[in-house]
Protein backbone atom coordinates (compact mmCIF):
# COMPACT_ATOMS: atom_id res chain seq x y z
CA UNK A 1 0.00 0.00 0.00
CA UNK A 2 1.23 3.49 -0.84
CA UNK A 3 2.15 5.93 1.92
CA UNK A 4 -0.43 8.57 2.80
CA UNK A 5 -0.11 11.97 1.20
CA UNK A 6 -1.71 13.63 4.21
CA UNK A 7 -1.88 12.07 7.64
CA UNK A 8 -3.67 13.64 10.61
CA UNK A 9 -3.66 12.00 14.01
CA UNK A 10 -5.46 12.88 17.21
CA UNK A 11 -6.69 16.31 16.17
CA UNK A 12 -8.56 18.29 18.81
CA UNK A 13 -10.39 21.61 18.62
CA UNK A 14 -12.00 23.80 21.27
CA UNK A 15 -14.19 26.86 20.83
CA UNK A 16 -14.10 28.51 24.22
CA UNK A 17 -15.38 25.91 26.66
CA UNK A 18 -16.89 23.80 23.89
CA UNK A 19 -14.96 20.78 22.64
CA UNK A 20 -15.86 20.49 18.96
CA UNK A 21 -13.99 17.24 18.44
CA UNK A 22 -11.08 15.18 19.63
CA UNK A 23 -9.22 12.17 18.33
CA UNK A 24 -9.86 13.01 14.68
CA UNK A 25 -7.58 11.02 12.39
CA UNK A 26 -7.33 11.13 8.59
CA UNK A 27 -5.24 8.91 6.33
CA UNK A 28 -5.49 10.36 2.82
CA UNK A 29 -3.82 8.59 -0.08
CA UNK A 30 -3.35 9.37 -3.76
CA UNK A 31 -6.59 9.87 -5.72
CA UNK A 32 -8.78 9.56 -2.65
CA UNK A 33 -11.75 11.87 -2.29
CA UNK A 34 -12.88 12.38 1.28
CA UNK A 35 -16.10 14.16 2.26
CA UNK A 36 -16.46 15.84 5.64
CA UNK A 37 -20.10 15.50 6.61
CA UNK A 38 -22.13 16.51 9.62
CA UNK A 39 -24.67 19.07 10.85
CA UNK A 40 -24.16 22.81 10.63
CA UNK A 41 -21.84 24.05 13.34
CA UNK A 42 -19.95 20.78 13.76
CA UNK A 43 -16.71 22.39 12.59
CA UNK A 44 -16.18 21.13 9.05
CA UNK A 45 -14.65 24.43 7.91
CA UNK A 46 -12.49 24.60 11.02
CA UNK A 47 -11.14 21.13 10.31
CA UNK A 48 -10.22 22.12 6.76
CA UNK A 49 -8.46 25.19 8.11
CA UNK A 50 -6.58 23.02 10.62
CA UNK A 51 -5.39 20.72 7.85
CA UNK A 52 -4.23 23.75 5.87
CA UNK A 53 -2.45 24.96 9.02
CA UNK A 54 -4.37 28.23 8.95
CA UNK A 55 -5.79 27.45 12.41
CA UNK A 56 -3.33 24.99 13.98
CA UNK A 57 -5.05 22.27 16.03
CA UNK A 58 -5.26 22.37 19.81
CA UNK A 59 -3.80 18.87 19.84
CA UNK A 60 -2.56 16.14 17.52
CA UNK A 61 -0.38 16.35 14.44
CA UNK A 62 -0.62 16.77 10.67
CA UNK A 63 1.95 15.34 8.27
CA UNK A 64 2.37 15.93 4.53
CA UNK A 65 4.35 13.09 2.98
CA UNK A 66 5.57 12.20 6.46
CA UNK A 67 6.74 15.70 7.40
CA UNK A 68 5.03 18.32 9.63
CA UNK A 69 4.13 21.73 8.19
CA UNK A 70 7.08 23.40 9.91
CA UNK A 71 9.52 21.12 8.08
CA UNK A 72 8.20 22.33 4.73
CA UNK A 73 7.97 25.98 5.82
CA UNK A 74 4.40 27.24 5.94
CA UNK A 75 4.29 28.92 2.48
CA UNK A 76 5.45 25.69 0.79
CA UNK A 77 3.11 23.58 2.91
CA UNK A 78 0.09 25.75 2.13
CA UNK A 79 0.93 25.69 -1.59
CA UNK A 80 0.77 21.90 -1.47
CA UNK A 81 -2.17 21.57 0.93
CA UNK A 82 -4.33 24.23 -0.70
CA UNK A 83 -7.48 25.54 0.95
CA UNK A 84 -10.39 26.96 -1.07
CA UNK A 85 -12.74 28.96 1.15
CA UNK A 86 -16.45 29.10 0.41
CA UNK A 87 -16.08 32.87 -0.05
CA UNK A 88 -12.54 33.21 -1.33
CA UNK A 89 -10.77 36.56 -1.35
CA UNK A 90 -9.76 38.28 -4.56
CA UNK A 91 -7.17 40.95 -5.26
CA UNK A 92 -7.78 44.26 -7.03
CA UNK A 93 -7.43 44.05 -10.79
CA UNK A 94 -8.51 41.60 -13.45
CA UNK A 95 -8.98 37.86 -13.30
CA UNK A 96 -5.68 37.45 -15.16
CA UNK A 97 -3.88 39.60 -12.59
CA UNK A 98 -5.37 37.51 -9.78
CA UNK A 99 -4.15 34.35 -11.46
CA UNK A 100 -0.68 35.83 -11.91
CA UNK A 101 -0.33 37.00 -8.29
CA UNK A 102 0.77 33.66 -6.72
CA UNK A 103 3.65 33.36 -9.17
CA UNK A 104 5.28 36.37 -7.52
CA UNK A 105 5.62 34.52 -4.20
CA UNK A 106 9.04 33.29 -3.17
CA UNK A 107 7.88 29.69 -2.67
CA UNK A 108 7.13 29.50 -6.43
CA UNK A 109 10.43 30.89 -7.66
CA UNK A 110 11.81 28.85 -10.53
CA UNK A 111 8.34 27.88 -11.72
CA UNK A 112 6.20 29.55 -14.35
CA UNK A 113 2.53 29.55 -15.38
CA UNK A 114 1.17 27.43 -18.21
CA UNK A 115 -1.28 29.66 -20.13
CA UNK A 116 -2.42 26.92 -22.49
CA UNK A 117 -3.46 24.69 -19.62
CA UNK A 118 -5.32 27.55 -17.99
CA UNK A 119 -7.24 28.33 -21.18
CA UNK A 120 -8.17 24.65 -21.51
CA UNK A 121 -9.52 24.66 -17.95
CA UNK A 122 -11.53 27.79 -18.65
CA UNK A 123 -13.07 26.14 -21.69
CA UNK A 124 -13.98 23.09 -19.61
CA UNK A 125 -15.75 25.40 -17.17
CA UNK A 126 -17.70 27.06 -19.99
CA UNK A 127 -15.74 30.32 -19.95
CA UNK A 128 -13.94 31.90 -22.91
CA UNK A 129 -10.68 33.90 -22.73
CA UNK A 130 -12.56 37.18 -22.22
CA UNK A 131 -13.15 36.00 -18.63
CA UNK A 132 -9.49 36.77 -17.94
CA UNK A 133 -10.05 40.46 -18.61
CA UNK A 134 -12.97 40.89 -16.24
CA UNK A 135 -12.56 42.88 -13.04
CA UNK A 136 -12.21 40.37 -10.22
CA UNK A 137 -14.10 42.59 -7.79
CA UNK A 138 -17.19 42.58 -10.03
CA UNK A 139 -17.48 38.82 -10.43
CA UNK A 140 -20.49 36.95 -9.14
CA UNK A 141 -20.06 34.61 -6.20
CA UNK A 142 -19.88 31.60 -8.50
CA UNK A 143 -17.37 33.23 -10.83
CA UNK A 144 -15.23 34.13 -7.83
CA UNK A 145 -15.23 30.46 -6.81
CA UNK A 146 -14.06 29.48 -10.29
CA UNK A 147 -11.29 32.09 -10.22
CA UNK A 148 -10.11 30.90 -6.80
CA UNK A 149 -10.13 27.25 -7.86
CA UNK A 150 -8.06 27.97 -10.98
CA UNK A 151 -5.67 30.07 -8.91
CA UNK A 152 -4.99 26.98 -6.78
CA UNK A 153 -5.02 24.31 -9.49
CA UNK A 154 -2.35 26.08 -11.57
CA UNK A 155 0.09 25.65 -8.65
CA UNK A 156 -0.24 21.83 -8.77
CA UNK A 157 -1.09 21.21 -5.11
CA UNK A 158 -0.88 17.72 -3.62
CA UNK A 159 -4.09 18.02 -1.59
CA UNK A 160 -7.08 20.25 -2.28
CA UNK A 161 -9.26 21.28 0.67
CA UNK A 162 -12.57 22.47 -0.78
CA UNK A 163 -15.18 24.19 1.38
CA UNK A 164 -18.52 24.14 -0.46
CA UNK A 165 -16.70 24.65 -3.81
CA UNK A 166 -19.86 24.97 -5.91
CA UNK A 167 -22.28 26.57 -3.43
CA UNK A 168 -22.77 29.62 -5.70
CA UNK A 169 -22.75 27.79 -9.04
CA UNK A 170 -25.64 26.65 -11.22
CA UNK A 171 -26.15 22.93 -11.81
CA UNK A 172 -24.50 22.79 -15.23
CA UNK A 173 -21.36 24.61 -14.10
CA UNK A 174 -21.21 22.48 -10.95
CA UNK A 175 -20.96 19.35 -13.09
CA UNK A 176 -18.22 20.94 -15.21
CA UNK A 177 -16.30 21.85 -12.07
CA UNK A 178 -16.60 18.29 -10.76
CA UNK A 179 -15.36 16.88 -14.07
CA UNK A 180 -12.35 19.19 -13.94
CA UNK A 181 -11.55 18.07 -10.40
CA UNK A 182 -11.73 14.39 -11.40
CA UNK A 183 -9.40 15.11 -14.33
CA UNK A 184 -7.00 16.93 -12.01
CA UNK A 185 -6.93 13.94 -9.66
CA UNK A 186 -5.85 11.64 -12.48
CA UNK A 187 -2.87 13.88 -13.24
CA UNK A 188 -0.60 12.64 -10.46
CA UNK A 189 -0.36 11.71 -6.78
CA UNK A 190 -3.15 13.98 -5.60
CA UNK A 191 -6.18 13.86 -3.35
CA UNK A 192 -8.99 16.08 -2.14
CA UNK A 193 -11.18 16.70 0.87
CA UNK A 194 -14.45 18.58 0.50
CA UNK A 195 -17.47 19.78 2.37
CA UNK A 196 -20.76 20.16 0.53
CA UNK A 197 -24.38 20.73 1.44
CA UNK A 198 -25.24 18.88 -1.80
CA UNK A 199 -25.62 15.21 -0.90
CA UNK A 200 -25.67 14.23 -4.58
CA UNK A 201 -22.33 15.97 -5.06
CA UNK A 202 -20.85 13.99 -2.19
CA UNK A 203 -22.08 10.79 -3.82
CA UNK A 204 -20.67 11.77 -7.21
CA UNK A 205 -17.30 13.05 -6.09
CA UNK A 206 -16.22 11.21 -2.95
CA UNK A 207 -15.28 7.64 -2.17
CA UNK A 208 -14.95 8.11 1.61
CA UNK A 209 -16.70 10.05 4.36
CA UNK A 210 -15.73 11.34 7.77
CA UNK A 211 -18.68 12.13 10.02
CA UNK A 212 -18.28 15.04 12.41
CA UNK A 213 -20.55 16.03 15.24
CA UNK A 214 -22.39 14.17 17.98
N, C-alpha and C positions, 0 to 999 in steps of 0.2 A: 504494500500500500504506500502511496506517495505521502510525503510529509505535508502537514497542514501549511497553507499559506498564512492563515491568521489563526492564532490560538489565544483564547481568553480563558482564564481559570479563576474561579472564586471571586467574580466581580461583585461589588457591594456598592449601593448608593443610598444615601440618606437625603431627605429634604426636610430640614429642621429636625423635628423629633420623629418624623415618619420614615420608616425603613421601606423604601420602594422595592428593593430586592436584595438578595444575598445569595452567594453560591452559584451565580450565573457562569456557565462555561460554554464556550463555542469552539468547535473544531471545524474550520472551514477549509476545504480542499479545492483544488483546481476544478473549475467549471461548475461548482456547486452554486445553488441559488436558494438562499435561506430567507424565509419570511419571518419577521417579528410580528406576532399577533397578540391581541389582548384588548381589553376595554380602554376607552379614553381615560387618560390620566395614569396609566400603568407605567409610563416611562419609556416608551419605545424610542422617542426622539432622544431622550437623555442617554439611552444605551448606545445609539448610533454615535452620538457625540463623544461618549467615553471611548468607543473603539477608534474613533478618529483622533483621540487624545486632545480634543478641544475642551472637554471637562474630565480631567483624569479621575478614575474611580476612587472611591473611599477605601477600597480594599481589593486585593487580587492583582493579577498581572495580565498584560496583553503582549503578545509576541508576533512579529511579522517575520516570517521565514526563520523563526527561532531566536530572533533578536528583539529586545525591548525598544520602544520608540526612541529612548535616549541614545541608544547605540547607533541609530540611523542619523541622528539629529532631527529635530522636529519638522523642519521644512521638507526634508527628503521623505520622512515617514508620511507626512500628510499628503505629499504628492503621490505616494503609492497606495495609501489607504484614504481614498478621496471621498469626501462627504458632500452630498448634494442636499441642501436644505429645501424644505417645502416652499419657502419664499426666499430664493437666493438673492444675494446682493448683486448689483451691477455697478460698473464704473461709468463716469461721464463719457460721452462720446458715442461712436457707432458700435454696432455689433462687431464689426471687424476689429475695431480697437480693443474691445473687451476680450476678444479671442486672442489678440496679440499680447495682452498685458502679462499673462503668466510666463511668457518666454523671456521677459526681462529679469526674472528672479534668478538669483545666484544658483539655486539648486538645479536649474535647467541649463546652465552654461554648457556649451559644447553640443547642444541639441538644437534642432531647428524645426519649424512647423512644416506640415505637408499639405499645401493648399489643395492639391487634387483630391486627397482623401477627405478633406473637410467639405469640399463641394459635393462629393459623392454622398456623404452623410446628409447634407442638406437636401439633396434630391430625394433620398430615401424618406426623409421626414416631410416631403411635400412642399419644400421651400426652394425658390430659385435664388440665383446669386444676388439679386437685388436686396435680399434680406440682410446681407452683410452691411449695406449702406444705411440701414435704418438706425435711428437714434435709440440707443438701448433704454434710455429712461422713458420712452414712449411706448414700449412694447406692452402687450397684454400679459396677464399673469402666465398664460400658457406659453407664449413666445419667450418669456423670460426663463421659464423652465427649460425650454429647448436650448437657448443660448448657454445656460449654466451647464447643462449636460454636455454639450459639445466642447465647452471650455475645459471640462475634466477629461473627456474621452481622448482628446488630442494629445494629452500628456501620458497616455498609456499606463494608467494606474494598474496595480495588481488586484486591488479590492475596491469595488464601488459600494458606497453606503448611501442608499437612496431613500429619502424620506418623502413619501407620497409623490413620486416623480411625475405622475400624470394627473394630479388632482385638479389642475386648471385646464386640461386638454379635452377636446371633443373625442368621441369614440373612435373615429377613423384615425386621428393623429396618435391616439393612445396605442392603437395596434401597430402603427408604423414605428413608434418609439420602442415598443417591446421587441419588434423584429430586429431593430438595430442593436438592442442590447444582447439579444441571443447571438447575433452575428459577431459582436464584439467578444463575447465569451469564447467563441470558437477560435479566436485569433491568437491564443496563447494560454499560459498558466494564469488564469484569471478567475475571479469569483465575485459574487455580489450578495448583498444583504439589503432587503427592502422592507419598508412598511407601506401598507396600502389599505384604504378603507374599502377598496373594490375586491370583494371576495373572489370574483371571477378572474381578476388579474393575478391574484395569489395562486389560483389553480393553474393558470396558463404559464406563469413565469417561474414558479418556485418548486423545487423538489424536496424541500425540508421546511419545517416550521419550528419556531421556538415560542412557546406560550408564556407570556408575562402576565403578572397580576395574580390575584388570589385564586 
